[in-house]
């Protein structure tokens, strides 16, 4: 394998020479630590582009990059500005695959009995066509003169039904490049880190925005999709013998039983100079334009930006309010308040009736000026509730197994949802809940009416909607021509518009829900209740705060009492992700006589008056 290096940048001749052999690079030096303060270099990319075919290779030149794709496999990616090669070579991973249930992958490749061809369509567009044993595919390749992006649009099909996704894989990524990705509000990790190895991240619940950044000390490359149609997609880390490969999935909308094809998403690839914030900012700029988010940003209440401290799972004891007010102005404190209804927590949704104790607590909190978000739910409902008979045909079912989605709780463990129609109605004590598709206008009407009645009775200007992050491809993906992700945004907007307008908080923050939410309760990396092994390695990357913080601010979730090293770590990680300082306490005493970790947060918030 020939190595082609051109430290001064690729000339036209150098680029054509690179087409004659697969480019590789070795001996990359230095660490992959973030180059904080690195001077950003513009990668707007405006300029002429060229897409040429040479045998089975497609050669792409833009103002920013020079790329070689061999049979659809990206084998060379060079910066035109510096000549730096971003791929390490050596990967033989099939670039195109069909994905079936349970992650079964069927490579779409010529093999010994098929064929592959490449042809030029124009001066800026080409295609690679594969006729394989297990399926066929077309990879359209073009270049964008405005951005300098290499644009790859894969599609694949087979006579075998049950296709879940079409995957385009990039292998041979240089060992020093780390993945910066919007998982759990942002991580920067080596691709072969145990936390990422052979992992799958569906959008938008887990892959919270459609981009992946491969960052070195002061440069790298990135891949993103410009999708404003709520198309389900996923990022897969690792493939076969290459643990550093990245697979980009375009999913078929459910139901997938008769699905024989997938594709239709264009993946954009480009290089950058500077740190990871350079491509992240470019993606944010596109997001703001695609969804007209400047208008939403102007709609945010002024007090949202003034909040400087939060309490998640706030006890409904008046003494807690007095203890907090001794430290901080109440108008700067946000309270997530769960146990306010006459019914037990997570039972009887969508009935929201305040207890007498809660009415007194809410009245005192509002009189003192606290920012209060009582806990409601967005799509979960109790199947023993009378409303269930009206909406049961629109409950979430898994796109692969078709099982009803939701949860139950018994003896400190999750037990799922009964598939027996009769049994499903009988276990309120086990907190059995199902999820109703938010694309259903009737559900939004029912939920909105219940929320409006409660907010009027209590005089609320803010509410918290649980499980807003749970939107995904479903067996019945479309309800009223709406996916669950678009439906969730419509539901949040519906609640926000009630009465004189409500500030809405929710669970989780992604590029869809953040458009409607003002606050979001964020989770740490696979550490909902207990710390996952290695979670300490996920701090220091506030990617989602850069992408979405102008619309939606985050607070911490659980285990934030500072009682031990594990809880202190959770407090620190939330801070490093850009969250509002947040604690969880059981009593006013933990605020009046705080432990060192809680005291530090209180003093930090108090100093910023």
GULUM-513566 format. One line per field, with one value per residue (C-alpha): z, x, y. Coordinates in pm, 1 decimal. Each point is the difference from the previous one (the first is absolute). Example, Ala and Ser with C-alpha at 12.3 -4.5 7.8 and 13.67 -1.06 7.14 Angstrom:
<atoms>
w: [780.0|-66.0] .
u: [1230.0|137.0] .
v: [-450.0|344.0] .
</atoms>
This chain:
<atoms>
w: [0.0|-107.4|236.1|-153.5|206.5|-107.2|295.8|-201.8|-103.9|-296.1|-338.4|-290.9|-108.0|353.0|27.3|-325.6|115.1|313.7|-214.8|-130.6|340.2|331.2|221.2|347.7|280.1|295.0|287.8|114.5|303.6|301.0|223.8|-80.8|285.2|-94.1|-122.4|213.1|-135.3|-341.3|-256.9|-216.4|-373.0|-229.8|-178.8|-186.6|-310.5|-268.4|-325.4|-303.3|45.6|-206.5|7.3|-232.8|-60.7|-56.4|-30.2|321.2|186.2|34.7|52.1|164.9|34.9|175.8|141.2|332.5|-73.9|-239.0|36.8|-162.8|16.7|-122.0|-79.6|232.2|285.0|118.9|-15.5|3.6|145.9|-16.6|103.1|-299.9|233.2|178.1|-197.2|319.1|-52.9|239.9|-59.0|116.5|-269.0|46.1|44.6|-226.5|138.3|-259.4|-48.8|-64.6|195.7|62.9|367.6|114.3|340.5|304.2|-186.0|-259.1|-272.2|-361.4|-197.9|-341.6|-198.6|-326.0|155.5|-227.3|-185.0|-27.5|-163.1|76.0|-235.4|25.2|-246.5|-34.9|-13.4|-34.1|91.0|360.4|44.5|-35.3|118.1|104.3|-77.8|178.8|-97.5|284.6|130.2|294.7|-146.7|-242.3|55.6|-146.6|161.8|-145.3|46.8|-52.3|128.6|134.0|-134.8|280.1|293.4|-152.9|132.7|-150.8|-21.7|8.7|-42.5|37.4|-68.5|-0.9|-61.3|-3.3|-85.9|367.6|210.6|346.4|-86.0|297.6|-140.4|-261.9|152.1|-154.7|187.5|29.0|111.2|44.3|211.1|123.6|351.0|154.2|-96.2|275.0|-38.8|112.7|-12.3|149.8|226.4|347.6|-64.3|-149.5|21.5|-131.0|6.6|-199.8|-239.3|158.8|356.2|191.2|38.6|-377.7|-125.6|-227.2|103.7|-185.0|36.6|-150.6|-72.7|174.4|334.3|30.2|-294.6|96.3|-319.9|-340.3|1.8|92.2|36.4|-22.3|181.9|38.5|175.9|-238.9|-298.4|-109.9|-207.4|58.7|-141.3|22.5|-154.9|-95.4|82.8|85.2|-71.2|327.5|-183.2|234.2|-8.1|222.8|64.7|51.0|152.5|-106.2|-284.5|-41.3|47.9|13.6|343.6|-113.8|-297.0|-1.9|-160.2|-105.7|-18.5|-195.2|134.9|-175.4|172.4|184.8|-54.8|-145.0|-52.4|-377.8|-25.1|-267.1|-27.5|198.0|-76.2|-105.2|242.0|-119.6|226.5|-23.2|67.1|45.5|165.5|250.4|164.7|364.2|283.3|-10.8|59.8|-360.8|-166.4|291.2|-55.8|-372.1|78.3|244.8|-266.1|-241.5|268.0|79.3|-367.7|-78.6|286.5|18.0|359.4|34.4|45.7|267.7|174.9|20.9|151.6|308.3|327.3|140.8|337.9|-160.9|-40.7|353.5|171.0|170.8|221.7|-12.8|221.9|-172.9|176.6|245.9|321.6|51.4|344.8|66.7|206.7|-318.3|-150.1|305.7|2.3|-366.9|38.1|270.0|-266.1|-325.1|-143.2|-67.4|-351.0|-99.1|130.0|-210.4|180.0|-166.8|220.1|-47.6|283.8|-23.4|-113.7|197.7|-174.5|60.5|-224.5|-349.0|48.5|-148.0|-286.7|-156.3|318.8|158.5|315.0|273.4|360.4|274.3|121.1|-353.0|-35.6|311.9|-117.3|-345.5|145.8|232.6|-274.1|-240.7|266.5|76.4|-371.0|-65.4|-354.5|37.4|-244.1|129.4|-160.3|-277.3|-271.3|-376.9|-145.3|285.6|121.3|239.1|-198.5|286.2|-70.7|-181.1|-279.2|-105.1|-191.5|-226.5|-89.4|43.3|-375.3|-9.7|272.3|-75.8|-133.9|-61.2|-368.6|9.4|267.8|-13.8|378.4|178.0|123.2|352.5|339.2|327.7|334.8|257.0|288.2|-112.2|-357.4|-335.4|-114.9|-330.6|-131.6|-9.6|-348.5|139.6|-71.6|321.4|230.0|-128.2|168.5|343.7|132.8|97.3|316.3|-222.5|-169.3|-340.8|-264.0|-378.1|-239.3|-237.4|-333.9|29.0|-367.0|101.0|22.2|246.5|244.6|-19.4|64.3|299.6|154.9|-70.6|160.3|314.8|23.5|-56.8|276.2|245.2|-91.7|32.2|340.5|131.2|-182.6|-169.3|-269.6|-49.6|-17.6|-34.7|-252.9|67.6|-268.1|-278.3|-120.0|-84.9|-370.8|-251.3|-307.3|80.1|-143.9|-77.1|-74.2|-140.0|174.6|-182.9|-237.8|296.6|152.5|378.0|-7.1|-188.4|208.4|324.4|-114.7|-92.1|344.4|179.1|-209.7|74.2|375.6|-24.0|-171.3|267.5|176.1|1.9|-90.3|206.4|37.7|-62.0|141.7|-101.5|27.9|-226.2|-258.8|-369.9|-315.5|-31.2|356.6|74.3|-252.8|231.6|347.6|212.2|255.7|-19.9|267.5|-144.8|57.6|45.2|-224.0|59.4|364.9|66.0|364.9|58.8|-148.2|-295.9|11.2|-173.7|8.0|130.0|-351.7|-151.0|152.9|-151.3|-326.3|2.1|-360.8|45.2|201.3|-297.6|-242.2|197.4|310.5|-152.4|-11.1|281.1|324.6|191.5|364.3|167.6|48.2|300.9|262.0|49.8|378.9|29.8|262.3|-131.5|-276.9|-252.4|53.7|-1.7|-336.8|-134.8|109.8|-174.3|-325.0|-27.2|48.8|-273.5|-236.9|65.2|219.9|254.0|344.9|128.5|323.8|124.7|370.3|235.5|257.3|82.5|233.6|-297.2|-120.3|337.6|92.6|-343.9|-55.0|-179.3|-352.3|40.6|179.2|-292.7|-243.4|226.2|49.1|-371.6|-81.7|276.6|-130.8|-336.8|123.1] .
u: [0.0|152.2|19.1|-60.2|103.5|1.8|83.2|-65.4|-351.6|-129.1|57.5|-216.5|278.8|43.3|-369.1|-4.3|301.2|-187.7|-270.3|236.2|44.2|-179.6|136.3|124.2|169.4|205.1|199.9|-251.2|151.6|-135.5|-295.1|-364.1|-59.1|-222.7|198.1|-179.5|62.0|104.0|-66.1|-297.0|55.1|-293.1|-126.9|-286.4|133.3|-141.6|176.9|13.5|-50.5|95.0|-127.2|182.9|-9.9|315.9|-82.0|-181.6|123.8|-178.7|226.6|-147.2|151.3|-154.1|144.0|57.8|74.8|119.9|-157.5|30.7|-279.8|87.2|-313.2|-186.3|249.7|156.6|373.3|154.0|-111.1|247.4|-15.5|62.3|133.8|265.7|32.6|-76.6|-141.1|-284.8|-31.9|246.4|-57.2|-15.0|-373.0|-168.9|-349.3|-275.7|-123.7|-364.7|-224.4|-361.4|-95.6|-279.2|-153.8|227.9|283.5|49.8|217.1|1.0|290.4|-91.8|313.3|102.2|175.5|91.8|-334.9|-112.9|125.2|69.2|25.0|60.6|-107.4|5.7|-337.0|132.8|302.3|-124.6|-174.9|73.7|-141.9|122.1|-238.6|32.5|-172.1|73.8|-105.0|-208.0|-117.3|56.6|89.2|78.1|233.5|-47.7|306.6|4.6|160.1|-158.2|166.2|-151.9|134.2|279.6|-170.9|45.0|-358.8|-63.4|-355.3|-14.5|-301.5|-41.3|-269.9|-62.9|-273.0|4.1|-250.4|67.7|259.8|54.7|271.6|262.6|346.7|291.8|323.7|317.2|294.4|371.6|-46.7|333.7|79.5|60.2|-343.4|-260.7|-375.8|-184.1|-366.8|-333.0|-49.3|-129.1|59.3|346.6|298.4|353.3|147.7|231.5|-204.2|129.0|-79.3|-196.6|-288.3|-42.6|120.0|-257.5|-275.0|-311.9|-153.3|-345.5|-110.3|-129.1|-39.8|364.7|175.2|-130.2|97.1|92.9|373.7|325.7|331.2|340.7|230.4|375.8|211.0|-84.4|-177.7|-217.6|-303.1|-372.0|-305.7|-353.7|-344.7|-204.9|-333.6|-306.8|-254.9|36.7|166.0|111.7|369.7|268.5|373.2|172.3|349.6|213.2|-34.0|146.5|376.6|10.4|-114.5|63.1|-236.2|-311.1|-324.4|-261.2|-350.7|-296.6|-302.1|-313.5|-308.4|-201.1|-167.8|299.2|-158.3|-19.3|280.8|251.9|199.8|145.7|191.9|-93.3|228.5|304.6|305.3|224.3|373.1|245.5|328.6|62.9|287.1|-28.6|-174.6|-331.9|-198.6|67.3|-215.9|-245.5|-63.2|-50.2|-257.7|-177.3|-14.7|-162.4|-244.9|-104.4|-63.0|-175.9|-249.2|-25.8|121.6|78.3|-372.2|-20.3|302.9|-171.1|-308.7|183.9|-104.2|264.2|-0.8|113.6|347.8|3.5|-29.4|327.3|-86.7|-238.6|-140.8|-111.8|-258.6|-64.5|-175.0|-331.4|90.0|-32.5|321.4|196.0|-112.0|113.1|336.7|60.7|-105.8|265.8|260.7|-141.6|-260.9|-301.8|-43.0|330.0|-93.6|-183.8|-188.1|-97.8|-290.4|-116.4|-234.1|-279.9|-300.6|-267.1|116.0|338.3|294.1|-21.0|-352.7|-330.3|130.0|-150.6|-181.8|171.5|-177.6|194.5|-8.5|-76.7|359.5|125.5|-233.5|150.6|357.0|-63.6|-163.9|294.7|258.9|-172.8|-47.8|373.7|85.6|142.4|-12.0|-207.2|-52.2|-246.6|49.3|-236.7|51.9|10.7|-92.3|-16.4|-344.7|-152.2|-186.9|-248.9|-104.4|-335.7|171.2|199.4|-291.5|-5.2|370.9|124.6|30.2|276.0|234.9|370.7|105.1|362.5|91.6|165.4|-174.3|-337.2|-23.7|-193.8|246.1|-17.8|94.5|-108.8|175.5|1.4|234.4|256.0|24.0|-153.5|-248.6|-118.2|-357.3|-238.1|-91.8|-326.8|-272.3|-175.2|302.0|118.9|-300.8|47.1|337.7|-3.0|186.1|290.4|-6.3|-63.6|1.3|-22.1|105.0|-248.1|125.4|16.3|-88.5|-357.6|-194.4|-246.6|281.4|136.8|-351.4|-56.5|338.7|-17.5|-341.7|120.0|312.5|-200.8|-246.7|284.5|197.4|-309.7|-84.6|354.1|85.0|305.2|217.1|227.5|-39.3|227.1|-90.6|169.9|142.9|12.4|321.1|-176.4|-67.5|119.0|-81.5|-306.8|-199.4|-266.1|238.0|-255.7|-314.9|-183.0|298.9|224.1|296.2|29.2|290.3|-191.8|-305.7|191.3|101.0|-361.0|-110.3|255.2|-104.7|-367.0|60.6|218.9|-284.1|-262.5|-160.4|234.5|289.3|203.1|372.7|51.4|271.8|54.2|217.2|304.2|117.0|42.8|-16.0|-378.1|-129.8|232.2|-192.6|-302.4|145.8|154.1|148.2|95.7|97.3|314.8|137.3|362.8|158.6|-199.8|-20.8|-365.7|-1.1|346.2|335.3|105.2|354.9|221.7|-255.3|272.2|153.7|-308.1|43.5|145.2|-195.1|-295.2|-96.2|-375.3|29.8|172.7|-257.4|-319.6|68.3|-136.7|-342.9|-4.8|199.4|66.8|-27.1|133.3|-205.4|71.6|258.8|105.8|8.7|379.2|-11.6|301.3|259.5|-242.2|-253.3|273.5|111.7|-353.2|-13.3|329.5|-97.2|-322.5|197.9|244.1|-293.2|-117.5|-300.8|-146.7|140.9|-250.8|-44.4|-234.2|-89.9|-244.9|-36.5|65.4|281.7|213.2|-19.1|38.6|301.9|125.9|280.6|309.7|-117.3|-343.8|148.7|235.3|-292.6|-206.3|291.7|74.3|-360.1|-15.4|314.8|-163.8|-287.2] .
v: [0.0|329.8|292.7|340.4|301.8|362.1|224.7|311.9|-102.2|-195.2|154.2|-111.4|-233.6|-132.3|-70.4|-196.0|-196.0|-91.6|-152.8|-262.9|-160.6|-22.4|272.8|-87.2|178.8|-120.0|132.5|260.7|166.7|182.4|-51.1|59.0|241.6|290.0|301.0|256.2|344.1|-130.6|269.2|-107.1|-6.5|63.8|-308.8|162.5|-173.7|227.6|-70.0|-229.6|-372.6|-301.4|-358.2|-241.7|-373.2|-202.8|-369.1|-93.2|304.8|331.4|300.7|307.1|346.4|298.3|321.1|-178.1|-365.8|-264.3|-344.6|-340.6|-256.8|-349.2|-203.8|236.4|-40.4|325.2|-80.1|346.1|332.1|286.0|362.7|224.0|267.0|-203.9|-322.4|-195.4|-350.3|-73.1|-373.5|-260.7|-261.5|-372.5|-54.2|-251.9|54.6|-20.3|356.7|-90.6|-235.9|-83.5|-27.7|-233.2|-73.7|-36.2|173.3|-275.2|150.1|-119.9|150.9|135.7|-77.6|-154.8|-299.4|-291.8|-7.9|363.3|313.2|363.1|293.8|372.7|261.9|375.9|174.6|354.6|207.8|9.7|-334.3|-369.8|-329.1|-342.5|-285.7|-334.8|-323.6|-241.8|-339.4|123.7|326.7|283.5|361.0|337.9|253.9|347.4|222.4|374.6|319.9|317.3|317.3|212.8|-199.3|-206.2|-313.9|-342.6|-127.9|-374.9|-133.8|-380.2|-215.5|-378.0|-258.7|-371.9|-248.9|-101.9|199.8|133.5|265.1|233.4|226.8|69.5|51.7|186.7|-70.7|203.3|-211.2|56.2|312.3|132.0|-130.8|342.3|133.7|-16.9|-6.4|312.3|-88.3|113.4|-301.7|91.5|372.0|-48.3|-231.1|1.1|-348.5|-225.6|-211.1|-319.5|112.4|-264.3|247.0|16.7|-337.2|-164.9|241.1|114.7|345.8|60.6|357.8|207.9|-178.4|-103.5|167.6|341.2|183.3|-135.9|60.6|-171.8|182.9|-171.2|237.1|13.6|260.7|284.0|-154.5|-287.1|-85.4|-27.4|-170.8|129.3|-21.8|303.6|-152.7|207.0|-275.7|-194.4|-291.5|-276.1|-64.1|-150.5|4.7|-334.9|-20.0|-295.5|-248.2|-346.0|12.4|379.8|124.7|357.6|-12.3|216.3|-114.3|254.9|-149.6|131.3|-185.2|-115.7|136.1|-263.2|-235.9|-184.1|-343.5|48.8|252.8|-95.3|321.1|289.7|315.8|348.7|186.6|190.6|-12.2|305.1|-32.0|284.5|87.6|278.3|186.5|98.9|-182.4|-188.0|317.2|106.9|-270.1|0.1|370.4|-58.4|-267.9|230.4|270.8|-245.5|-117.2|356.6|68.4|-329.1|30.5|383.3|-9.0|370.5|59.9|-270.9|145.7|339.9|-164.1|-128.1|166.2|232.4|-174.8|-327.5|146.1|136.8|-340.0|-84.6|-296.6|-296.0|-271.7|-319.4|-218.2|280.0|-110.6|177.3|130.4|375.8|-8.0|-81.2|329.8|195.4|-176.4|77.8|362.1|42.5|-73.0|135.9|237.3|-225.6|142.5|-161.2|-347.0|-260.4|-277.7|-327.1|-115.7|-364.2|-102.2|251.6|-202.6|-179.9|-320.4|-169.1|85.0|-157.0|-130.6|111.5|216.6|209.8|103.4|300.1|114.2|177.6|-114.1|249.5|-21.8|77.6|296.9|153.4|-68.4|145.0|310.0|62.2|-62.7|237.9|266.7|-14.1|23.1|-347.5|-136.9|-315.4|-290.0|-262.4|-342.1|-109.9|-263.5|37.2|-340.6|-250.6|-98.0|-249.2|-268.9|-30.9|361.5|44.6|195.4|-308.2|-151.8|305.1|0.6|-358.7|-57.5|262.9|-122.6|-36.8|-339.3|-89.4|17.7|-344.8|-209.0|181.7|-20.6|274.1|260.4|133.9|-127.3|-151.7|-6.4|-281.1|-72.7|256.4|-122.1|84.5|-266.7|144.2|9.6|-300.5|-117.3|-135.9|256.1|-100.0|-11.6|336.9|164.2|-153.5|111.1|364.9|-104.9|-103.1|339.3|-154.0|271.1|-2.3|273.9|164.3|131.5|382.0|35.1|-83.5|325.0|-150.5|-82.4|354.0|129.4|-227.9|68.8|371.9|26.1|-176.6|216.6|318.1|-83.5|-60.7|312.0|217.8|-146.1|51.8|323.4|-152.4|157.3|-304.6|-378.5|-301.9|-272.7|-332.8|-237.4|260.7|-164.6|-329.9|30.6|-254.8|-202.3|-210.0|-287.4|259.1|282.5|242.2|113.6|275.8|14.4|87.0|-183.6|-24.6|250.0|264.7|-87.0|58.7|345.7|73.3|-122.7|219.8|299.0|-72.2|0.0|311.6|186.8|-68.7|295.8|295.1|-226.1|-246.3|-55.8|-372.0|-220.7|-360.3|-307.9|-10.2|252.3|-68.8|206.9|-50.9|33.3|293.6|204.7|6.3|-55.0|274.6|-241.7|-367.1|-250.0|-156.7|-349.9|-96.4|-262.4|-321.1|106.3|66.9|-110.3|-146.5|98.0|-212.2|-129.3|254.0|283.5|232.3|-6.9|167.8|345.1|313.1|4.5|240.8|-72.7|16.9|318.7|161.1|-140.1|56.1|207.9|318.9|-167.7|-253.0|-6.5|-321.6|-96.3|-313.0|-316.1|-222.4|-91.0|362.0|15.3|10.8|-273.6|-194.2|0.9|-148.6|277.5|264.1|-137.8|30.8|363.6|70.9|-173.8|198.1|320.5|-101.8|-56.8|355.1|-77.4|239.4|-97.0|-256.8|-191.9|-272.1|6.5|-169.5|275.9|364.3|-105.6|-102.8|360.6|171.5|-215.2|-109.8|-245.4|138.3|-91.9|160.3|300.7|60.4|13.9|225.2|237.8|-1.9|89.6|264.3|169.4|57.1|214.9] .
</atoms>
